């Protein structure tokens, strides 16, 4: 366990921190105010200058320019501020990384009382399915997953539906759908620890584009005591678009029923494939869910 612990924890923390900075516009959505609006502004500007004679400007009484103190209607220029998710982004990353470290260290510790810990034997073939819901980016996130695996090899499908408020303040919502399909391999599979390495494809369906790219992921489940597990997962996509999805939390096993909760961070970058402008979204939020294992 000690051989891959530093690399796994460092990848989880540094991968999120080294992501591209967030942009104002939505991932996979054309920015409002394109070249057409610029042309209209230019036309209006020309019309105003052409229709204003020099004589009228000389005859018009001059008024002093309003100052910031005297003009009650003065509005300061808008200044970009980091979103709520960006402000708590660093704290969530640190907390998730620490949680992963505790999980791995707990797997190395020897049990003090064997009667306290319940042994859960590894099944030859296992079916996992479940649903998670959470708050993310001022909207909601729904996540479904299905996995079939043996002692080492398996197959995993996950889908996420993001329903977010529009980035330009208009009525309605923006929807982003993410899907990943992976082949999984578990180089470590014991009654207390299961570490998976995954590879396959991922897709991102944004308001104005559909992306498909190669995907890699790693996940770990560590039994702490009895039916309580610590879970962590990191998934990344590079190519036509970039995606980094990381989560960490706890799971309670009640027979075939599993209850889980934790925190999730998500970064989406369309790499300027929509309108030539790079749009990056960062989201951080809690999640909770339930699932079954057969």
C-alpha positions as a LaTeX table, in Angstrom:
\begin{tabular}{lrrr}
\hline
Residue & $x$ (\AA) & $y$ (\AA) & $z$ (\AA) \\
\hline
Unk1 & 0.00 & 0.00 & 0.00 \\
Unk2 & 2.84 & 2.42 & 0.85 \\
Unk3 & 4.25 & 2.23 & $-2.68$ \\
Unk4 & 1.38 & 4.03 & $-4.42$ \\
Unk5 & 0.00 & 6.13 & $-1.53$ \\
Unk6 & 2.11 & 9.30 & $-2.16$ \\
Unk7 & 1.48 & 9.25 & $-5.90$ \\
Unk8 & $-2.27$ & 8.79 & $-5.51$ \\
Unk9 & $-2.66$ & 11.58 & $-2.95$ \\
Unk10 & $-0.43$ & 13.96 & $-4.91$ \\
Unk11 & $-2.31$ & 13.31 & $-8.14$ \\
Unk12 & $-5.64$ & 13.97 & $-6.46$ \\
Unk13 & $-4.59$ & 17.29 & $-4.94$ \\
Unk14 & $-2.29$ & 18.68 & $-7.64$ \\
Unk15 & $-4.52$ & 17.67 & $-10.54$ \\
Unk16 & $-7.32$ & 19.92 & $-9.35$ \\
Unk17 & $-5.09$ & 22.84 & $-8.38$ \\
Unk18 & $-3.25$ & 22.97 & $-11.72$ \\
Unk19 & $-6.42$ & 23.29 & $-13.81$ \\
Unk20 & $-7.01$ & 26.20 & $-16.18$ \\
Unk21 & $-8.54$ & 29.40 & $-14.76$ \\
Unk22 & $-12.29$ & 29.78 & $-15.03$ \\
Unk23 & $-13.89$ & 31.95 & $-17.72$ \\
Unk24 & $-17.13$ & 33.92 & $-17.52$ \\
Unk25 & $-19.04$ & 32.07 & $-20.25$ \\
Unk26 & $-20.54$ & 28.59 & $-19.97$ \\
Unk27 & $-18.63$ & 25.47 & $-21.02$ \\
Unk28 & $-19.66$ & 24.38 & $-24.52$ \\
Unk29 & $-21.87$ & 27.43 & $-25.09$ \\
Unk30 & $-21.39$ & 30.28 & $-27.52$ \\
Unk31 & $-20.75$ & 33.56 & $-25.76$ \\
Unk32 & $-23.49$ & 36.16 & $-26.00$ \\
Unk33 & $-22.64$ & 39.39 & $-27.87$ \\
Unk34 & $-20.83$ & 37.97 & $-30.91$ \\
Unk35 & $-19.70$ & 39.71 & $-34.08$ \\
Unk36 & $-23.29$ & 40.46 & $-35.15$ \\
Unk37 & $-23.91$ & 42.62 & $-32.12$ \\
Unk38 & $-20.59$ & 44.38 & $-32.68$ \\
Unk39 & $-21.62$ & 45.22 & $-36.24$ \\
Unk40 & $-24.91$ & 46.63 & $-35.02$ \\
Unk41 & $-23.09$ & 48.77 & $-32.46$ \\
Unk42 & $-20.78$ & 50.10 & $-35.16$ \\
Unk43 & $-23.74$ & 50.98 & $-37.39$ \\
Unk44 & $-25.54$ & 52.77 & $-34.57$ \\
Unk45 & $-22.39$ & 54.66 & $-33.69$ \\
Unk46 & $-21.94$ & 55.83 & $-37.27$ \\
Unk47 & $-25.57$ & 56.95 & $-37.47$ \\
Unk48 & $-25.28$ & 59.04 & $-34.31$ \\
Unk49 & $-22.14$ & 60.85 & $-35.46$ \\
Unk50 & $-23.51$ & 61.45 & $-38.95$ \\
Unk51 & $-26.81$ & 62.89 & $-37.70$ \\
Unk52 & $-25.27$ & 65.35 & $-35.22$ \\
Unk53 & $-24.23$ & 68.62 & $-36.95$ \\
Unk54 & $-21.33$ & 70.63 & $-35.64$ \\
Unk55 & $-23.52$ & 73.80 & $-35.37$ \\
Unk56 & $-25.96$ & 72.15 & $-32.95$ \\
Unk57 & $-23.17$ & 71.06 & $-30.70$ \\
Unk58 & $-21.83$ & 74.64 & $-30.53$ \\
Unk59 & $-25.28$ & 76.08 & $-29.68$ \\
Unk60 & $-26.12$ & 73.49 & $-27.05$ \\
Unk61 & $-25.42$ & 74.72 & $-23.53$ \\
Unk62 & $-22.48$ & 73.05 & $-21.96$ \\
Unk63 & $-22.89$ & 71.17 & $-18.71$ \\
Unk64 & $-20.13$ & 70.03 & $-16.42$ \\
Unk65 & $-19.41$ & 66.34 & $-16.47$ \\
Unk66 & $-21.10$ & 64.58 & $-13.55$ \\
Unk67 & $-18.74$ & 63.51 & $-10.84$ \\
Unk68 & $-18.94$ & 60.29 & $-8.85$ \\
Unk69 & $-19.92$ & 62.24 & $-5.72$ \\
Unk70 & $-22.72$ & 64.31 & $-7.33$ \\
Unk71 & $-24.29$ & 61.85 & $-9.72$ \\
Unk72 & $-26.64$ & 59.58 & $-7.81$ \\
Unk73 & $-27.06$ & 57.34 & $-10.83$ \\
Unk74 & $-23.37$ & 56.68 & $-11.33$ \\
Unk75 & $-22.62$ & 53.01 & $-11.64$ \\
Unk76 & $-19.12$ & 51.74 & $-11.13$ \\
Unk77 & $-17.79$ & 49.49 & $-13.87$ \\
Unk78 & $-18.46$ & 45.85 & $-13.28$ \\
Unk79 & $-15.55$ & 43.98 & $-11.81$ \\
Unk80 & $-15.19$ & 40.31 & $-12.28$ \\
Unk81 & $-15.35$ & 38.36 & $-9.06$ \\
Unk82 & $-14.71$ & 34.69 & $-8.53$ \\
Unk83 & $-17.84$ & 32.60 & $-8.24$ \\
Unk84 & $-18.90$ & 30.99 & $-4.99$ \\
Unk85 & $-17.68$ & 27.62 & $-6.22$ \\
Unk86 & $-14.29$ & 29.10 & $-7.10$ \\
Unk87 & $-13.93$ & 30.69 & $-3.63$ \\
Unk88 & $-14.50$ & 27.42 & $-1.81$ \\
Unk89 & $-12.66$ & 25.41 & $-4.46$ \\
Unk90 & $-9.29$ & 25.42 & $-2.70$ \\
Unk91 & $-10.73$ & 24.46 & 0.68 \\
Unk92 & $-12.68$ & 21.58 & $-0.82$ \\
Unk93 & $-9.59$ & 20.25 & $-2.63$ \\
Unk94 & $-7.52$ & 20.31 & 0.56 \\
Unk95 & $-10.28$ & 18.61 & 2.54 \\
Unk96 & $-10.76$ & 15.91 & $-0.09$ \\
Unk97 & $-7.01$ & 15.27 & $-0.33$ \\
Unk98 & $-6.75$ & 14.94 & 3.44 \\
Unk99 & $-9.70$ & 12.55 & 3.44 \\
Unk100 & $-8.00$ & 10.38 & 0.84 \\
Unk101 & $-4.77$ & 10.35 & 2.85 \\
Unk102 & $-6.62$ & 9.29 & 6.00 \\
Unk103 & $-8.34$ & 6.54 & 4.04 \\
Unk104 & $-5.07$ & 5.09 & 2.76 \\
Unk105 & $-3.36$ & 5.35 & 6.13 \\
Unk106 & $-6.31$ & 3.63 & 7.78 \\
Unk107 & $-5.90$ & 0.71 & 5.40 \\
Unk108 & $-2.29$ & 0.24 & 6.59 \\
Unk109 & $-3.14$ & 0.33 & 10.30 \\
Unk110 & $-3.49$ & $-2.99$ & 12.07 \\
Unk111 & $-6.88$ & $-3.58$ & 13.78 \\
Unk112 & $-6.78$ & $-3.36$ & 17.56 \\
Unk113 & $-9.85$ & $-5.48$ & 18.19 \\
Unk114 & $-10.73$ & $-8.10$ & 15.59 \\
Unk115 & $-14.23$ & $-8.47$ & 17.06 \\
Unk116 & $-15.06$ & $-4.83$ & 16.22 \\
Unk117 & $-14.35$ & $-5.07$ & 12.49 \\
Unk118 & $-16.63$ & $-7.08$ & 10.22 \\
Unk119 & $-14.84$ & $-8.92$ & 7.44 \\
Unk120 & $-16.40$ & $-8.45$ & 4.00 \\
Unk121 & $-15.11$ & $-11.07$ & 1.61 \\
Unk122 & $-14.48$ & $-10.21$ & $-2.03$ \\
Unk123 & $-17.23$ & $-11.62$ & $-4.24$ \\
Unk124 & $-16.28$ & $-13.46$ & $-7.46$ \\
Unk125 & $-18.79$ & $-11.35$ & $-9.44$ \\
Unk126 & $-20.38$ & $-8.14$ & $-8.23$ \\
Unk127 & $-23.09$ & $-5.83$ & $-9.60$ \\
Unk128 & $-23.07$ & $-2.22$ & $-8.38$ \\
Unk129 & $-25.72$ & 0.40 & $-9.15$ \\
Unk130 & $-26.85$ & 3.64 & $-7.55$ \\
Unk131 & $-27.93$ & 7.27 & $-7.73$ \\
Unk132 & $-26.31$ & 10.40 & $-6.26$ \\
Unk133 & $-27.76$ & 13.91 & $-6.09$ \\
Unk134 & $-26.12$ & 17.15 & $-5.01$ \\
Unk135 & $-25.80$ & 20.91 & $-5.29$ \\
Unk136 & $-23.27$ & 22.28 & $-7.77$ \\
Unk137 & $-22.65$ & 25.64 & $-9.44$ \\
Unk138 & $-25.84$ & 27.20 & $-8.08$ \\
Unk139 & $-27.85$ & 24.37 & $-9.63$ \\
Unk140 & $-28.26$ & 20.62 & $-9.19$ \\
Unk141 & $-26.29$ & 17.54 & $-10.19$ \\
Unk142 & $-27.69$ & 14.03 & $-10.61$ \\
Unk143 & $-25.37$ & 11.05 & $-11.04$ \\
Unk144 & $-26.21$ & 7.43 & $-11.92$ \\
Unk145 & $-23.74$ & 4.56 & $-12.15$ \\
Unk146 & $-23.67$ & 0.87 & $-13.04$ \\
Unk147 & $-20.73$ & $-1.48$ & $-12.65$ \\
Unk148 & $-20.09$ & $-5.17$ & $-13.16$ \\
Unk149 & $-16.78$ & $-6.58$ & $-11.97$ \\
Unk150 & $-15.05$ & $-9.71$ & $-10.82$ \\
Unk151 & $-12.04$ & $-10.01$ & $-8.56$ \\
Unk152 & $-9.90$ & $-7.94$ & $-10.95$ \\
Unk153 & $-11.63$ & $-7.03$ & $-14.25$ \\
Unk154 & $-14.91$ & $-5.24$ & $-14.78$ \\
Unk155 & $-16.97$ & $-2.67$ & $-16.70$ \\
Unk156 & $-18.30$ & 0.66 & $-15.42$ \\
Unk157 & $-20.78$ & 3.23 & $-16.81$ \\
Unk158 & $-21.52$ & 6.59 & $-15.17$ \\
Unk159 & $-23.74$ & 9.48 & $-16.23$ \\
Unk160 & $-24.14$ & 12.99 & $-14.79$ \\
Unk161 & $-26.86$ & 15.56 & $-15.48$ \\
Unk162 & $-26.03$ & 19.17 & $-14.55$ \\
Unk163 & $-28.90$ & 21.69 & $-14.45$ \\
Unk164 & $-27.40$ & 25.16 & $-14.00$ \\
Unk165 & $-28.61$ & 28.77 & $-14.07$ \\
Unk166 & $-27.73$ & 30.55 & $-17.31$ \\
Unk167 & $-24.37$ & 32.32 & $-17.30$ \\
Unk168 & $-25.76$ & 35.51 & $-18.93$ \\
Unk169 & $-28.60$ & 36.08 & $-16.45$ \\
Unk170 & $-31.42$ & 35.25 & $-18.88$ \\
Unk171 & $-34.41$ & 33.12 & $-17.91$ \\
Unk172 & $-34.07$ & 29.38 & $-18.16$ \\
Unk173 & $-31.31$ & 26.91 & $-17.40$ \\
Unk174 & $-28.25$ & 25.38 & $-19.05$ \\
Unk175 & $-27.99$ & 21.59 & $-19.11$ \\
Unk176 & $-24.75$ & 19.62 & $-19.42$ \\
Unk177 & $-24.73$ & 15.82 & $-19.66$ \\
Unk178 & $-21.57$ & 13.82 & $-18.96$ \\
Unk179 & $-21.15$ & 10.08 & $-19.64$ \\
Unk180 & $-18.14$ & 7.80 & $-19.11$ \\
Unk181 & $-17.72$ & 4.15 & $-20.14$ \\
Unk182 & $-14.68$ & 2.39 & $-18.67$ \\
Unk183 & $-13.04$ & $-1.00$ & $-18.48$ \\
Unk184 & $-11.79$ & $-1.45$ & $-14.91$ \\
Unk185 & $-8.87$ & $-3.40$ & $-13.43$ \\
Unk186 & $-8.23$ & $-3.85$ & $-9.71$ \\
Unk187 & $-4.50$ & $-4.40$ & $-9.01$ \\
Unk188 & $-5.32$ & $-4.40$ & $-5.26$ \\
Unk189 & $-8.41$ & $-6.33$ & $-4.16$ \\
Unk190 & $-8.72$ & $-7.51$ & $-0.55$ \\
Unk191 & $-11.44$ & $-7.66$ & 2.07 \\
Unk192 & $-10.46$ & $-4.16$ & 3.28 \\
Unk193 & $-9.07$ & $-2.33$ & 0.23 \\
Unk194 & $-10.04$ & $-2.18$ & $-3.43$ \\
Unk195 & $-8.07$ & 0.02 & $-5.81$ \\
Unk196 & $-9.20$ & 0.31 & $-9.44$ \\
Unk197 & $-7.55$ & 1.66 & $-12.58$ \\
Unk198 & $-10.00$ & 2.55 & $-15.35$ \\
Unk199 & $-9.83$ & 3.49 & $-19.03$ \\
Unk200 & $-12.30$ & 4.15 & $-21.84$ \\
Unk201 & $-14.32$ & 6.97 & $-23.38$ \\
Unk202 & $-16.19$ & 9.97 & $-22.02$ \\
Unk203 & $-18.70$ & 12.34 & $-23.63$ \\
Unk204 & $-19.90$ & 15.83 & $-22.75$ \\
Unk205 & $-23.13$ & 17.18 & $-24.24$ \\
Unk206 & $-23.16$ & 20.96 & $-23.71$ \\
Unk207 & $-25.71$ & 23.55 & $-24.95$ \\
Unk208 & $-23.96$ & 24.08 & $-28.32$ \\
Unk209 & $-21.62$ & 21.11 & $-28.82$ \\
Unk210 & $-21.09$ & 17.38 & $-28.24$ \\
Unk211 & $-17.59$ & 16.22 & $-27.23$ \\
Unk212 & $-16.09$ & 12.72 & $-27.21$ \\
Unk213 & $-12.65$ & 11.94 & $-25.82$ \\
Unk214 & $-10.43$ & 9.31 & $-24.17$ \\
Unk215 & $-10.86$ & 8.95 & $-20.43$ \\
Unk216 & $-8.76$ & 7.61 & $-17.55$ \\
Unk217 & $-9.74$ & 7.20 & $-13.91$ \\
Unk218 & $-8.68$ & 5.68 & $-10.61$ \\
Unk219 & $-10.79$ & 4.89 & $-7.55$ \\
Unk220 & $-10.32$ & 3.43 & $-4.10$ \\
Unk221 & $-12.54$ & 1.97 & $-1.39$ \\
Unk222 & $-11.10$ & 1.43 & 2.09 \\
Unk223 & $-12.90$ & $-0.33$ & 4.94 \\
Unk224 & $-12.39$ & 1.72 & 8.12 \\
Unk225 & $-14.41$ & $-0.26$ & 10.63 \\
Unk226 & $-17.37$ & $-2.61$ & 10.30 \\
Unk227 & $-19.74$ & $-1.42$ & 7.54 \\
Unk228 & $-18.10$ & 2.03 & 7.15 \\
Unk229 & $-15.93$ & 2.74 & 4.07 \\
Unk230 & $-14.00$ & 5.72 & 2.79 \\
Unk231 & $-14.25$ & 6.26 & $-0.99$ \\
Unk232 & $-12.35$ & 8.44 & $-3.46$ \\
Unk233 & $-12.31$ & 8.73 & $-7.26$ \\
Unk234 & $-10.51$ & 10.87 & $-9.84$ \\
Unk235 & $-11.40$ & 10.89 & $-13.57$ \\
Unk236 & $-9.79$ & 12.92 & $-16.34$ \\
Unk237 & $-10.33$ & 13.50 & $-20.07$ \\
Unk238 & $-7.94$ & 15.16 & $-22.54$ \\
Unk239 & $-8.28$ & 15.77 & $-26.27$ \\
Unk240 & $-11.03$ & 17.74 & $-27.97$ \\
Unk241 & $-12.11$ & 18.93 & $-24.53$ \\
Unk242 & $-10.76$ & 18.64 & $-20.98$ \\
Unk243 & $-12.55$ & 17.32 & $-17.93$ \\
Unk244 & $-11.40$ & 16.66 & $-14.36$ \\
Unk245 & $-13.86$ & 15.04 & $-11.96$ \\
Unk246 & $-12.85$ & 14.22 & $-8.37$ \\
Unk247 & $-14.90$ & 13.10 & $-5.38$ \\
Unk248 & $-14.29$ & 11.83 & $-1.86$ \\
Unk249 & $-16.71$ & 10.66 & 0.80 \\
Unk250 & $-17.96$ & 7.92 & 3.09 \\
Unk251 & $-20.20$ & 4.91 & 2.44 \\
Unk252 & $-22.28$ & 2.88 & 4.88 \\
Unk253 & $-22.97$ & $-0.74$ & 3.92 \\
Unk254 & $-26.29$ & $-2.07$ & 5.22 \\
Unk255 & $-26.41$ & $-5.47$ & 3.61 \\
Unk256 & $-27.08$ & $-5.00$ & $-0.10$ \\
Unk257 & $-27.99$ & $-1.32$ & 0.47 \\
Unk258 & $-25.25$ & 1.34 & 0.44 \\
Unk259 & $-25.68$ & 4.91 & 1.67 \\
Unk260 & $-23.01$ & 7.45 & 0.74 \\
Unk261 & $-22.17$ & 11.15 & 0.91 \\
Unk262 & $-19.23$ & 13.47 & 0.35 \\
Unk263 & $-17.90$ & 16.35 & $-1.72$ \\
Unk264 & $-17.29$ & 16.55 & $-5.47$ \\
Unk265 & $-15.27$ & 18.90 & $-7.66$ \\
Unk266 & $-15.68$ & 19.21 & $-11.42$ \\
Unk267 & $-13.75$ & 21.21 & $-14.05$ \\
Unk268 & $-14.91$ & 21.46 & $-17.68$ \\
Unk269 & $-12.87$ & 23.17 & $-20.43$ \\
Unk270 & $-14.06$ & 23.30 & $-24.07$ \\
Unk271 & $-10.59$ & 24.49 & $-25.28$ \\
Unk272 & $-12.21$ & 27.11 & $-27.53$ \\
Unk273 & $-13.83$ & 24.50 & $-29.79$ \\
Unk274 & $-17.23$ & 26.24 & $-29.85$ \\
Unk275 & $-16.57$ & 29.85 & $-30.88$ \\
Unk276 & $-12.80$ & 30.25 & $-30.64$ \\
Unk277 & $-12.98$ & 31.46 & $-27.03$ \\
Unk278 & $-11.95$ & 29.16 & $-24.19$ \\
Unk279 & $-14.81$ & 28.57 & $-21.74$ \\
Unk280 & $-14.01$ & 26.93 & $-18.40$ \\
Unk281 & $-16.45$ & 26.05 & $-15.62$ \\
Unk282 & $-15.46$ & 24.99 & $-12.09$ \\
Unk283 & $-17.96$ & 23.44 & $-9.71$ \\
Unk284 & $-17.67$ & 22.20 & $-6.14$ \\
Unk285 & $-20.51$ & 20.87 & $-4.03$ \\
Unk286 & $-21.76$ & 18.15 & $-1.69$ \\
Unk287 & $-23.51$ & 14.99 & $-2.80$ \\
Unk288 & $-25.51$ & 12.18 & $-1.18$ \\
Unk289 & $-27.00$ & 9.01 & $-2.57$ \\
Unk290 & $-27.87$ & 5.36 & $-2.27$ \\
Unk291 & $-27.11$ & 2.20 & $-4.19$ \\
Unk292 & $-27.20$ & $-1.57$ & $-4.21$ \\
Unk293 & $-24.51$ & $-4.22$ & $-4.43$ \\
Unk294 & $-25.36$ & $-7.78$ & $-5.49$ \\
\hline
\end{tabular}
